[in-house]
Amino acid sequence: MEDEQWERLSSALEYVPMSAGPGGLADRVNAARAALGPNARLLHYLSVPPTAALAVMGTIREAGLVEDSRVVMEKPFGTDLDSAVILNDHLHETFRESQIFRIDHFLGKEAAQNILAFRFANGLFEPIWNRNFIDHIQIDIPETLGLGLRAGFYESTGAFKDMVVTHLLQVLAFVAMEPPTALEPRAISEEKNKVFRSMLPIDPANVVRGQFAGYLDESGVAADSDTETFIALRCELDNWRWAGVPFFLRTGKRMAEGARIISIAFKEAPRTMFPANSGVGSAGPDHLTFDLADASKVSLSFYGKRPGPGMKLEKLSMQFSTQDTNRARDVLEAYERLILDAMRGDHTLFTTSEGIESLWARSADLLADPPPVKPYAVGTWGPNAIHQLIAPHAWRLPFERVWRESR
């Protein structure tokens, strides 16, 4: 944000202490609405824990600031099924579901939305987007960041509640959903919810939890804490499109690199026609990779013939980046896009109460009986057990080949 922009924004900010009560809040808000004009609308942004959210909603209700308003809810949306149901019930005592926007900044990224365009606007890929052609899918979001001052908060959540339910599984729904009847919020939300309903319960035996070395020394962390700072898991969908296709998810703190990728591994073709030393299959299956970072990259890898005599094959790739186009400046930052959508009343990129409750229901076995955490060194890719989890496949990260830079 430029200094001039910040000056304009900061000059419009007002602080109302809790001690002012609902009346004090109502007076300030109504004065601001009068200054803005009769068409001003209210958007409440709640970046608070679920327990505090209930008190904030009560204040908003008592201040008379509910009608014709919208509320944006930051994660976590509960910590299990029971707490999510209670939170949603309390939300619905104050707001209608159409007024509620549960925000996930991952889905606000240009690359995440590009999945919908890529799948449903191209006749080349939609026919093969199923169990007959796809071998497995990886959603991998490692982070180099630590906890900073959030260790106390993180103790009550861990990587699964903080990242998997609210981020990775939401991305999975975009990858796995059936074609909606229209690119409009209700139709897209319904297809995402169908994905969540078809998800098999997460089996603790298919989960690896980790804790980076030094976590127990963080301020606010219990000396015997079993909170995971890393998690990798396998999940499956029980429907006709995806039955038998494993989805591998991984995320964690203090890892080797920060990345956000979705990798679609296609089934390998028969190799019988190629000589044993041709190189076919030596670099693994063909992959379609979406990079959810700000550059919004897509790559399709495939085998091609190496120039020269004989039949020697090597892995090649076609790549695209939003930064290569003349519309790169039009890309909105994720929160910019989502807050704009909330102002417009567009629920396309937000989750519903049904969706979040479905995910907590399928997480019940894991929450009730989580496997013990395994240590991992800072700057690595997690505990060694992740390789047994994904076998006979292999993790795409770290990449063997780097993305090509724009020229």
C-alpha positions as semicolon CSV with decimal commas, in nm:
position;residue;x (nm);y (nm);z (nm)
1;M;0,000;0,000;0,000
2;E;0,134;0,342;-0,097
3;D;0,177;0,610;0,169
4;E;-0,098;0,822;0,012
5;Q;-0,340;0,529;0,013
6;W;-0,261;0,452;0,375
7;E;-0,317;0,814;0,473
8;R;-0,663;0,810;0,317
9;L;-0,750;0,480;0,483
10;S;-0,610;0,555;0,827
11;S;-0,786;0,892;0,840
12;A;-1,119;0,710;0,804
13;L;-1,054;0,456;1,081
14;E;-1,222;0,487;1,419
15;Y;-1,174;0,280;1,730
16;V;-1,461;0,189;1,961
17;P;-1,356;0,017;2,288
18;M;-1,561;-0,272;2,423
19;S;-1,637;-0,059;2,728
20;A;-1,849;0,169;2,506
21;G;-2,098;-0,117;2,468
22;P;-2,353;-0,166;2,190
23;G;-2,472;0,194;2,219
24;G;-2,128;0,339;2,161
25;L;-2,073;0,113;1,861
26;A;-2,411;0,203;1,713
27;D;-2,346;0,578;1,752
28;R;-2,012;0,561;1,566
29;V;-2,140;0,335;1,289
30;N;-2,455;0,539;1,232
31;A;-2,252;0,860;1,217
32;A;-2,024;0,703;0,955
33;R;-2,321;0,581;0,753
34;A;-2,475;0,927;0,758
35;A;-2,148;1,074;0,629
36;L;-2,124;0,817;0,350
37;G;-2,480;0,859;0,230
38;P;-2,806;0,663;0,223
39;N;-2,668;0,376;0,012
40;A;-2,390;0,281;0,256
41;R;-2,386;-0,089;0,352
42;L;-2,231;-0,261;0,652
43;L;-1,966;-0,533;0,627
44;H;-1,861;-0,677;0,963
45;Y;-1,518;-0,845;0,955
46;L;-1,464;-1,089;1,243
47;S;-1,100;-1,192;1,274
48;V;-1,146;-1,336;1,624
49;P;-1,154;-1,684;1,782
50;P;-1,491;-1,865;1,767
51;T;-1,556;-1,806;2,139
52;A;-1,501;-1,431;2,099
53;A;-1,713;-1,430;1,783
54;L;-2,024;-1,514;1,985
55;A;-1,974;-1,209;2,206
56;V;-1,904;-0,984;1,908
57;M;-2,219;-1,103;1,731
58;G;-2,420;-1,032;2,045
59;T;-2,285;-0,675;2,049
60;I;-2,367;-0,628;1,681
61;R;-2,720;-0,758;1,739
62;E;-2,780;-0,536;2,043
63;A;-2,645;-0,236;1,850
64;G;-2,907;-0,292;1,579
65;L;-2,643;-0,338;1,307
66;V;-2,764;-0,667;1,159
67;E;-3,028;-0,566;0,907
68;D;-2,898;-0,522;0,551
69;S;-2,543;-0,609;0,663
70;R;-2,297;-0,889;0,588
71;V;-2,042;-1,060;0,810
72;V;-1,705;-1,206;0,710
73;M;-1,585;-1,488;0,937
74;E;-1,215;-1,572;0,961
75;K;-1,108;-1,927;1,047
76;P;-1,126;-2,142;1,246
77;F;-1,491;-2,232;1,191
78;G;-1,506;-2,438;1,510
79;T;-1,257;-2,701;1,624
80;D;-1,472;-3,013;1,572
81;L;-1,823;-3,103;1,461
82;D;-1,995;-3,013;1,788
83;S;-1,829;-2,671;1,816
84;A;-1,895;-2,597;1,447
85;V;-2,265;-2,680;1,488
86;I;-2,286;-2,457;1,797
87;L;-2,104;-2,173;1,621
88;N;-2,327;-2,197;1,314
89;D;-2,641;-2,213;1,530
90;H;-2,538;-1,896;1,712
91;L;-2,448;-1,729;1,383
92;H;-2,791;-1,811;1,244
93;E;-2,957;-1,659;1,550
94;T;-2,819;-1,325;1,431
95;F;-2,752;-1,355;1,058
96;R;-2,911;-1,544;0,772
97;E;-2,678;-1,783;0,588
98;S;-2,693;-1,550;0,287
99;Q;-2,533;-1,278;0,503
100;I;-2,241;-1,496;0,620
101;F;-1,908;-1,520;0,433
102;R;-1,661;-1,775;0,577
103;I;-1,337;-1,661;0,424
104;D;-1,048;-1,875;0,294
105;H;-0,781;-1,663;0,129
106;F;-0,648;-1,961;-0,069
107;L;-0,965;-1,964;-0,280
108;G;-0,924;-1,594;-0,352
109;K;-0,605;-1,656;-0,545
110;E;-0,618;-1,622;-0,921
111;A;-0,466;-1,968;-0,967
112;A;-0,736;-2,137;-0,755
113;Q;-1,009;-1,978;-0,965
114;N;-0,818;-2,072;-1,278
115;I;-0,879;-2,438;-1,190
116;L;-1,248;-2,386;-1,269
117;A;-1,169;-2,218;-1,600
118;F;-0,909;-2,479;-1,690
119;R;-1,139;-2,772;-1,617
120;F;-1,472;-2,657;-1,748
121;A;-1,378;-2,433;-2,042
122;N;-1,144;-2,677;-2,218
123;G;-1,266;-2,987;-2,396
124;L;-0,914;-3,127;-2,386
125;F;-0,905;-3,185;-2,009
126;E;-1,258;-3,230;-1,875
127;P;-1,308;-3,573;-2,044
128;I;-0,995;-3,712;-1,872
129;W;-1,060;-3,554;-1,530
130;N;-1,156;-3,880;-1,360
131;R;-1,036;-4,213;-1,216
132;N;-0,987;-4,368;-1,561
133;F;-0,700;-4,132;-1,645
134;I;-0,579;-3,979;-1,317
135;D;-0,358;-4,187;-1,088
136;H;-0,339;-3,963;-0,781
137;I;-0,351;-3,598;-0,675
138;Q;-0,129;-3,401;-0,440
139;I;-0,209;-3,075;-0,263
140;D;0,112;-2,957;-0,101
141;I;0,142;-2,634;0,099
142;P;0,466;-2,630;0,302
143;E;0,562;-2,310;0,487
144;T;0,901;-2,180;0,597
145;L;0,737;-1,950;0,852
146;G;0,732;-2,035;1,219
147;L;0,467;-1,934;1,469
148;G;0,590;-1,589;1,569
149;L;0,364;-1,472;1,850
150;R;0,088;-1,720;1,763
151;A;0,219;-2,022;1,958
152;G;-0,050;-1,989;2,224
153;F;-0,323;-1,986;1,960
154;Y;-0,158;-2,266;1,765
155;E;-0,154;-2,495;2,070
156;S;-0,533;-2,522;2,053
157;T;-0,546;-2,584;1,679
158;G;-0,241;-2,746;1,523
159;A;-0,177;-2,788;1,152
160;F;-0,487;-2,995;1,081
161;K;-0,743;-2,754;1,226
162;D;-0,548;-2,446;1,118
163;M;-0,479;-2,548;0,758
164;V;-0,633;-2,872;0,635
165;V;-1,002;-2,821;0,714
166;T;-1,008;-2,454;0,623
167;H;-0,763;-2,447;0,329
168;L;-0,643;-2,773;0,174
169;L;-0,978;-2,952;0,171
170;Q;-1,143;-2,642;0,025
171;V;-0,891;-2,649;-0,259
172;L;-0,955;-3,023;-0,300
173;A;-1,323;-2,946;-0,359
174;F;-1,237;-2,714;-0,649
175;V;-1,025;-2,989;-0,804
176;A;-1,277;-3,270;-0,751
177;M;-1,620;-3,107;-0,794
178;E;-1,862;-3,199;-1,070
179;P;-1,947;-2,936;-1,332
180;P;-2,193;-2,690;-1,176
181;T;-2,511;-2,605;-1,364
182;A;-2,385;-2,246;-1,384
183;L;-2,090;-2,041;-1,262
184;E;-2,298;-1,889;-0,988
185;P;-2,258;-1,915;-0,609
186;R;-2,541;-2,154;-0,521
187;A;-2,455;-2,406;-0,794
188;I;-2,082;-2,405;-0,712
189;S;-2,144;-2,434;-0,336
190;E;-2,371;-2,733;-0,393
191;E;-2,108;-2,915;-0,601
192;K;-1,841;-2,846;-0,339
193;N;-2,072;-2,980;-0,068
194;K;-2,127;-3,297;-0,272
195;V;-1,749;-3,349;-0,266
196;F;-1,744;-3,312;0,112
197;R;-2,036;-3,551;0,154
198;S;-1,862;-3,812;-0,063
199;M;-1,537;-3,795;0,134
200;L;-1,457;-4,110;0,329
201;P;-1,376;-4,062;0,699
202;I;-1,010;-3,977;0,745
203;D;-0,833;-4,285;0,879
204;P;-0,569;-4,204;1,145
205;A;-0,359;-4,487;0,997
206;N;-0,328;-4,275;0,681
207;V;-0,202;-3,967;0,865
208;V;0,150;-3,854;0,960
209;R;0,171;-3,582;1,224
210;G;0,498;-3,402;1,296
211;Q;0,642;-3,140;1,526
212;F;0,946;-2,931;1,433
213;A;1,249;-2,943;1,660
214;G;1,233;-2,654;1,906
215;Y;0,853;-2,618;1,912
216;L;0,839;-2,712;2,280
217;D;1,068;-2,416;2,356
218;E;0,824;-2,165;2,205
219;S;0,655;-1,925;2,445
220;G;0,305;-2,045;2,537
221;V;0,369;-2,410;2,441
222;A;0,319;-2,684;2,700
223;A;0,631;-2,883;2,785
224;D;0,457;-3,209;2,688
225;S;0,263;-3,070;2,391
226;D;0,143;-3,319;2,130
227;T;0,028;-3,042;1,894
228;E;0,131;-3,105;1,534
229;T;0,310;-2,836;1,335
230;F;0,308;-3,066;1,031
231;I;0,054;-3,304;0,883
232;A;0,038;-3,526;0,577
233;L;-0,259;-3,745;0,501
234;R;-0,430;-3,960;0,243
235;C;-0,801;-3,922;0,178
236;E;-1,042;-4,060;-0,082
237;L;-1,379;-3,975;-0,232
238;D;-1,646;-4,241;-0,266
239;N;-1,810;-4,137;-0,592
240;W;-1,807;-4,248;-0,955
241;R;-1,558;-3,989;-1,074
242;W;-1,291;-4,042;-0,809
243;A;-1,338;-4,387;-0,650
244;G;-0,994;-4,540;-0,589
245;V;-0,796;-4,221;-0,660
246;P;-0,594;-4,118;-0,354
247;F;-0,560;-3,749;-0,261
248;F;-0,240;-3,672;-0,070
249;L;-0,232;-3,353;0,138
250;R;0,070;-3,203;0,315
251;T;0,136;-2,882;0,507
252;G;0,361;-2,773;0,790
253;K;0,564;-2,498;0,955
254;R;0,942;-2,437;0,937
255;M;0,982;-2,656;0,629
256;A;1,242;-2,650;0,351
257;E;1,049;-2,422;0,114
258;G;0,731;-2,223;0,101
259;A;0,507;-2,343;-0,183
260;R;0,144;-2,393;-0,278
261;I;0,092;-2,652;-0,547
262;I;-0,174;-2,886;-0,679
263;S;-0,029;-3,173;-0,879
264;I;-0,242;-3,404;-1,093
265;A;-0,057;-3,728;-1,179
266;F;-0,193;-3,907;-1,486
267;K;-0,179;-4,281;-1,532
268;E;0,120;-4,400;-1,728
269;A;0,090;-4,536;-2,079
270;P;0,205;-4,891;-2,168
271;R;0,578;-4,906;-2,235
272;T;0,597;-5,225;-2,437
273;M;0,675;-5,057;-2,770
274;F;0,977;-4,868;-2,633
275;P;1,321;-5,026;-2,586
276;A;1,433;-5,091;-2,229
277;N;1,686;-4,806;-2,231
278;S;1,461;-4,547;-2,393
279;G;1,397;-4,357;-2,069
280;V;1,018;-4,385;-2,080
281;G;0,879;-4,388;-1,726
282;S;1,214;-4,298;-1,571
283;A;1,092;-3,954;-1,459
284;G;0,755;-4,069;-1,329
285;P;0,408;-4,005;-1,470
286;D;0,290;-3,700;-1,661
287;H;0,178;-3,421;-1,430
288;L;-0,046;-3,119;-1,455
289;T;0,068;-2,874;-1,188
290;F;-0,101;-2,560;-1,059
291;D;0,112;-2,319;-0,858
292;L;-0,116;-2,116;-0,629
293;A;0,148;-1,853;-0,560
294;D;0,092;-1,498;-0,682
295;A;0,252;-1,569;-1,023
296;S;-0,034;-1,816;-1,090
297;K;0,156;-2,076;-1,290
298;V;0,037;-2,391;-1,469
299;S;0,266;-2,662;-1,606
300;L;0,197;-2,977;-1,808
301;S;0,483;-3,227;-1,815
302;F;0,513;-3,508;-2,069
303;Y;0,767;-3,737;-2,236
304;G;0,918;-3,630;-2,567
305;K;1,195;-3,757;-2,792
306;R;1,542;-3,625;-2,730
307;P;1,690;-3,484;-3,055
308;G;1,943;-3,713;-3,218
309;P;1,970;-4,076;-3,330
310;G;1,780;-4,354;-3,157
311;M;1,468;-4,338;-2,941
312;K;1,574;-4,160;-2,622
313;L;1,297;-3,992;-2,423
314;E;1,310;-3,712;-2,168
315;K;1,062;-3,515;-1,961
316;L;0,950;-3,189;-2,118
317;S;0,693;-2,933;-2,009
318;M;0,463;-2,660;-2,131
319;Q;0,424;-2,375;-1,885
320;F;0,206;-2,070;-1,843
321;S;0,217;-1,784;-1,595
322;T;-0,023;-1,496;-1,547
323;Q;0,285;-1,275;-1,534
324;D;0,348;-1,359;-1,902
325;T;0,026;-1,187;-2,009
326;N;-0,051;-0,819;-2,055
327;R;-0,320;-0,847;-1,782
328;A;-0,085;-0,924;-1,493
329;R;-0,162;-0,588;-1,330
330;D;-0,530;-0,681;-1,311
331;V;-0,465;-0,964;-1,062
332;L;-0,620;-0,888;-0,724
333;E;-0,453;-0,997;-0,402
334;A;-0,656;-1,281;-0,246
335;Y;-0,809;-1,077;0,034
336;E;-0,885;-0,790;-0,205
337;R;-1,084;-1,026;-0,423
338;L;-1,268;-1,194;-0,135
339;I;-1,361;-0,874;0,047
340;L;-1,485;-0,731;-0,284
341;D;-1,695;-1,045;-0,339
342;A;-1,840;-1,017;0,013
343;M;-1,932;-0,654;-0,055
344;R;-2,104;-0,767;-0,373
345;G;-2,279;-1,056;-0,200
346;D;-2,103;-1,321;-0,415
347;H;-2,063;-1,651;-0,222
348;T;-1,876;-1,838;-0,499
349;L;-1,543;-1,853;-0,315
350;F;-1,679;-1,897;0,038
351;T;-1,777;-2,211;0,226
352;T;-2,118;-2,289;0,373
353;S;-2,227;-2,415;0,714
354;E;-2,316;-2,752;0,558
355;G;-1,975;-2,780;0,396
356;I;-1,774;-2,704;0,707
357;E;-1,983;-2,937;0,922
358;S;-1,937;-3,219;0,667
359;L;-1,560;-3,181;0,689
360;W;-1,558;-3,188;1,069
361;A;-1,778;-3,499;1,062
362;R;-1,527;-3,679;0,837
363;S;-1,243;-3,570;1,064
364;A;-1,398;-3,719;1,381
365;D;-1,191;-4,040;1,384
366;L;-0,865;-3,848;1,346
367;L;-0,955;-3,594;1,615
368;A;-1,057;-3,873;1,854
369;D;-0,745;-4,085;1,803
370;P;-0,461;-3,891;1,637
371;P;-0,132;-4,071;1,576
372;P;0,158;-3,945;1,790
373;V;0,367;-3,662;1,651
374;K;0,702;-3,744;1,496
375;P;0,994;-3,498;1,520
376;Y;1,137;-3,332;1,212
377;A;1,428;-3,095;1,170
378;V;1,370;-2,734;1,078
379;G;1,428;-2,677;0,706
380;T;1,326;-3,028;0,596
381;W;1,018;-3,174;0,427
382;G;0,873;-3,336;0,739
383;P;0,914;-3,675;0,913
384;N;1,051;-3,963;0,708
385;A;0,720;-4,150;0,747
386;I;0,570;-3,932;0,472
387;H;0,743;-4,150;0,213
388;Q;0,572;-4,466;0,338
389;L;0,241;-4,278;0,339
390;I;0,257;-4,193;-0,030
391;A;0,434;-4,510;-0,156
392;P;0,452;-4,638;-0,426
393;H;0,421;-4,278;-0,545
394;A;0,657;-3,991;-0,460
395;W;0,605;-3,634;-0,344
396;R;0,642;-3,374;-0,619
397;L;0,809;-3,130;-0,381
398;P;1,092;-3,066;-0,389
399;F;1,069;-3,029;-0,767
400;E;1,339;-3,204;-0,970
401;R;1,299;-2,936;-1,239
402;V;1,251;-2,567;-1,164
403;W;0,988;-2,342;-1,316
404;R;1,111;-2,152;-1,619
405;E;1,147;-1,781;-1,560
406;S;0,980;-1,528;-1,790
407;R;1,208;-1,362;-2,040
